[in-house]
Amino acid sequence: MKNAGRLSRRQILAAAGSAGLAALTGCGGGDDGGDAKDLSKKRNGAMKEYHAGERFKATKPLSFSLLHNNNPVYPRKDGWLFWKELTERTGITLKPVDVPLSDYEKKRSLLIGAGDAPFLIPKTYHPSEVAFVSSGAILPVSDYTQLMPNFRNKVRRWKLEPELDSIRQSDGKYYLLPGLHEKPKSGYSLSLRTDVLDRLGLGLPGTWDEVYDVLKALRAEYPDRYPFSDRWSTNTPFPAAALLSYLGQAHGVRAGWSYDNISYDGEADEFVFTGATDAYRQVIEYLRKLVAEKLVDPESFTQTDDDAVKKLLAEKCFAISANPQELVQNYRYNLEKQVKGAKIEMVPVPLGPAGPVVLGGIRLENGLMISSEALKSDSFVALMQFTDWLWYSDEGQKFCKWGVEGVTYTESGGRYELKPGISLMGSDADAPKDLQKDYGFFNGVFTYGGSWELVSSSFGPDEKKFQDAMAEREQLPVGPAHPLQSAEQEQASLWDTPLRDHVTQNMLRFVLGKRPLSDWDAYVSELKAKNSDRLVDLHNKAKDRYQKENG
């Protein structure tokens, strides 16, 4: 199963469309407007001619309702420059319906169910949209992308058709306009105390074999300490969620945060049960070796994040999982205050049996649903043109992220600098203004996806170095479409949770030595008794059916 493509849970529940964008156009799939609708009476305020790279400007003032995920870090203000400038540029006034971040998904479901949802419903993660498809409450947006030239242009140039195919329903349509990334963006990897490595003559590891060697050397030098003590276990359903995720990636398999019961084996052209694969077993065997040789703190799988970070700061360990923000704002900042000469770096995900790869299907981000009520509006075409400009044009994306040139930022040679006195996520602790809190830009409701140049424009030096290295790696292929019908989805959901729980529980038992790895075959038999084979068959039959119907 070397380099086999893997599907995430977000891709599986509503995947469809192996025939691709072009094939579905004109064959009843409705993609890119192939199932043409008469919109001649819905052009109030719309531009007669609207093209990619052109600013949208309504021909008359309009307003559209928007569900606004109100982040407590930067709660919405009526006086944000974002609202004022957006209306001046486009002629559109957004009317936000605020929902607290902590209650967003529940409130969104209630509003949609009651028929009271705003026209624009952003911050939706696939497959959340699936729940609203059968009722007809949200639009099959793939029917209307002919109104969105920037969206279509990015899909074509960045070859995102397979990713879009993965979110189609059994009718061949997709109901979510996702954020589009030019390149995969990675999040987590291993960080190590480089001052300690330097003192011992050790280099930063580039492979998992080298990670093992470095940890062995650290243990030999400090036999009273675990070299690696990790976090991200108690605030997720998966112990060691980050570590398992990037270790799994090195083996070409989804684990931890990215785990899904169903994976695609590209060589065999079939779906398999992830937790029973050789690649997943190899991940567990590697971690078991680290724990058995006391290179990884066994409390890594149960301790809180705070406890893990305290061990790092107290020099009880020298390695911990990181993302670029935590590396700079937490580990490095606090280490430099507490430990003289301390230095810490985050490495690109160490290479394993799968080679220099990243998991497939990670170039789509959360996105927008559009209420079916919007289609009844005589301004529907203008709504779609506006959506295309704000979320998918280069200009709109730059505006959402950085604001107004000369007011909130300056740009020169592709480098963005905040104006003096403005901070972003703590970049200037003494700045009197904050780009998010005081101006409304860099708001997660509007800022996601885009060209690599724009996405990377906010990276600090550490993140840029990490992301540039990861962006050079090959993306594993997205698995073929296999849309489940409603009855199949209900059955799959009944099997899915008990199986996932069994995989997680036994992963922990194997890794901690509470169950011998010689029990692997018995564990696989237990999965079969919990219907793992039947779940796999369900997905393979769905794949074959879709290919037969749409081939």
C-alpha positions, -999 to 999 in steps of 0.1 A, spaced: 0 0 0 29 23 -5 18 59 -12 -18 49 -13 -42 79 -13 -62 83 18 -97 98 22 -107 118 53 -140 116 70 -149 149 55 -144 135 20 -161 102 25 -197 110 37 -205 130 7 -180 121 -20 -191 117 -56 -183 126 -91 -154 105 -104 -163 116 -140 -149 150 -131 -161 185 -138 -160 184 -175 -177 151 -179 -205 161 -156 -212 192 -175 -239 183 -200 -245 148 -186 -270 158 -161 -246 165 -132 -253 202 -134 -217 212 -127 -206 247 -137 -241 255 -148 -244 225 -171 -279 221 -158 -287 257 -170 -313 277 -151 -333 307 -164 -319 335 -143 -331 364 -166 -355 377 -139 -329 374 -111 -304 400 -123 -314 429 -102 -282 448 -93 -260 423 -112 -232 433 -135 -240 426 -172 -204 415 -178 -184 401 -150 -150 384 -155 -122 369 -134 -99 395 -121 -125 422 -124 -139 440 -93 -176 433 -87 -197 464 -83 -235 462 -80 -254 484 -104 -276 495 -75 -272 493 -37 -281 459 -23 -279 441 10 -275 404 18 -278 385 51 -249 366 64 -245 341 93 -215 355 112 -194 332 134 -187 357 162 -152 349 175 -146 360 211 -110 369 203 -123 396 180 -160 401 186 -179 418 157 -182 456 158 -205 477 136 -178 503 132 -152 480 116 -135 494 85 -142 461 68 -179 468 66 -176 503 54 -149 496 28 -168 466 15 -199 486 8 -179 514 -9 -161 489 -32 -190 466 -41 -223 485 -34 -232 456 -11 -241 459 26 -238 427 46 -263 422 73 -246 398 98 -266 375 120 -242 369 149 -238 334 164 -213 327 192 -184 306 181 -191 280 208 -227 275 196 -222 280 158 -230 246 144 -261 241 166 -275 275 159 -268 271 122 -288 239 121 -317 254 140 -319 284 117 -317 263 86 -343 238 99 -367 266 107 -363 282 73 -348 313 89 -312 310 77 -294 340 61 -286 338 24 -249 333 30 -238 306 55 -200 305 58 -177 287 81 -191 253 71 -169 223 72 -176 194 49 -195 171 54 -217 193 76 -237 203 46 -249 168 40 -275 170 67 -293 198 48 -293 184 13 -323 161 14 -346 189 27 -337 212 -1 -328 239 24 -294 247 7 -286 252 -30 -267 227 -51 -241 255 -57 -224 235 -85 -254 244 -107 -245 281 -105 -207 283 -107 -210 297 -143 -218 329 -123 -184 326 -105 -155 332 -129 -129 335 -102 -139 303 -85 -139 284 -118 -106 300 -128 -88 288 -96 -103 253 -99 -90 250 -134 -56 265 -129 -49 247 -96 -64 214 -109 -88 211 -80 -114 190 -99 -106 158 -80 -110 176 -47 -144 190 -57 -155 156 -70 -148 143 -35 -176 165 -20 -203 157 -45 -236 140 -35 -251 110 -53 -268 134 -77 -234 145 -89 -237 180 -74 -220 197 -45 -237 219 -20 -207 237 -5 -184 263 -20 -152 254 -2 -121 275 3 -96 268 -24 -58 265 -18 -32 265 -45 -9 243 -24 -14 220 6 -9 238 39 4 216 67 -1 223 104 19 201 129 53 185 133 80 178 159 99 205 176 133 200 194 156 219 217 184 227 192 207 242 218 208 208 235 212 190 202 241 213 193 258 207 227 257 169 220 268 172 184 233 161 171 216 175 140 179 180 134 163 147 123 150 144 87 135 109 90 118 89 117 148 66 119 169 97 127 143 109 153 148 75 170 186 80 170 183 116 184 160 105 211 183 76 220 212 100 223 192 124 245 181 95 268 217 84 271 228 119 282 198 124 305 188 90 317 164 104 343 142 121 317 120 112 288 134 131 258 100 135 242 68 144 262 38 153 241 5 171 242 -29 173 223 -44 143 240 -70 155 265 -88 180 243 -94 156 214 -110 122 210 -76 108 199 -47 105 223 -15 121 209 -37 134 181 -11 156 165 18 131 168 -3 103 153 -14 126 125 20 136 112 36 102 120 7 86 101 14 109 71 50 97 70 35 62 66 9 73 40 -20 66 64 -45 88 82 -41 87 120 -48 109 150 -67 140 140 -69 129 104 -80 93 111 -110 78 93 -121 43 94 -121 40 56 -90 46 34 -84 41 -3 -57 17 -15 -46 31 -48 -27 0 -59 -56 -23 -53 -82 3 -64 -104 -4 -34 -113 9 0 -99 -7 31 -103 -4 68 -76 20 80 -72 6 115 -64 -28 102 -38 -19 75 -1 -27 76 7 10 75 -14 17 106 2 -12 124 37 2 115 27 35 131 17 17 163 49 -5 162 71 26 159 54 44 189 55 12 209 93 10 204 97 46 216 76 41 247 92 7 255 127 23 253 116 52 275 122 77 247 86 90 248 68 99 281 39 75 285 19 103 300 20 119 265 -12 100 258 -31 112 288 -17 145 301 -31 180 295 -15 205 272 -5 226 301 13 198 319 32 189 287 43 224 281 54 227 318 77 197 313 93 214 283 98 246 301 112 228 332 137 209 309 121 176 319 119 169 281 135 183 250 110 175 222 72 182 218 47 184 190 42 219 177 25 241 152 42 273 140 21 296 163 27 275 194 64 273 186 69 310 185 43 324 209 45 297 236 75 274 236 102 298 223 89 329 241 87 312 275 118 291 271 139 322 264 125 338 295 132 307 318 162 289 303 193 309 294 204 302 258 175 279 251 166 275 214 138 254 198 130 246 162 102 228 144 113 204 116 94 195 85 75 163 91 102 136 92 101 112 63 90 76 66 81 47 44 57 68 22 85 92 12 81 130 8 43 131 7 14 150 22 -20 135 25 -44 141 -3 -75 163 -2 -62 190 21 -64 218 -4 -101 224 3 -110 244 34 -142 253 52 -166 271 29 -201 285 22 -235 271 19 -261 293 2 -297 291 14 -322 279 -12 -343 310 -3 -316 331 -21 -326 317 -54 -361 333 -50 -345 367 -48 -344 389 -79 -308 398 -69 -296 362 -70 -271 367 -98 -256 397 -80 -253 376 -48 -233 349 -67 -211 375 -84 -204 392 -51 -197 359 -34 -173 350 -62 -154 384 -58 -152 385 -20 -142 349 -13 -125 338 -45 -109 368 -64 -73 377 -57 -84 413 -48 -112 402 -25 -90 377 -7 -63 402 -2 -89 427 11 -103 403 36 -69 393 49 -49 426 50 -75 454 47 -69 487 29 -35 494 14 -20 525 29 -44 524 58 -39 490 75 -9 477 55 17 484 28 29 460 1 61 459 -18 75 431 -39 49 407 -25 58 415 11 31 428 34 38 450 63 12 462 88 11 500 93 28 512 125 6 509 155 -13 479 142 -8 444 155 -19 410 143 -22 380 167 3 396 191 29 407 164 34 440 183 25 439 219 27 477 223 5 485 192 -27 504 202 -47 489 174 -54 453 163 -61 443 127 -88 418 137 -103 434 168 -104 471 157 -107 468 119 -124 435 112 -99 420 88 -82 386 90 -117 374 101 -121 336 98 -155 341 83 -140 357 52 -103 348 52 -92 314 40 -77 298 9 -60 316 -19 -27 316 -38 4 304 -20 18 340 -23 -12 353 -3 -15 324 21 22 326 30 22 364 32 13 363 69 38 336 78 66 344 102 101 331 93 96 298 111 63 290 95 75 301 60 105 278 63 83 249 74 54 255 49 78 260 20 94 227 27 61 209 31 47 225 -1 74 208 -21 61 174 -12 39 152 -34 2 152 -25 -12 117 -23 -41 112 -47 -77 118 -36 -96 86 -36 -124 80 -61 -160 92 -55 -183 68 -37 -215 86 -26 -235 67 0 -273 68 -3 -293 79 27 -300 44 40 -263 34 35 -252 65 54 -275 56 83 -261 21 84 -225 33 81 -229 57 110 -241 29 132 -210 9 125 -186 38 124 -184 50 160 -179 16 177 -152 7 152 -134 41 157 -136 37 195 -121 2 193 -93 13 171 -85 42 194 -87 22 226 -65 -6 212 -40 18 197 -34 31 232 -32 -4 247 -7 -15 221 15 16 224 16 15 262 24 -22 262 -9 -32 279 -16 -54 249 12 -73 231 16 -66 194 14 -103 189 -23 -98 194 -26 -79 161 -45 -106 143 -69 -111 171 -75 -73 171 -83 -74 134 -107 -102 140 -124 -81 167 -128 -53 141 -145 -77 117 -168 -88 145 -178 -51 148 -186 -50 110 -154 -35 96 -156 -57 65 -193 -48 60 -184 -11 63 -157 -15 37 -180 -34 13 -206 -6 17 -181 19 4 -167 -2 -24 -202 -10 -37 -210 27 -36 -178 34 -56 -186 7 -82 -222 19 -85 -212 55 -90 -186 46 -116 -211 25 -135 -238 52 -134 -215 81 -143 -187 64 -162 
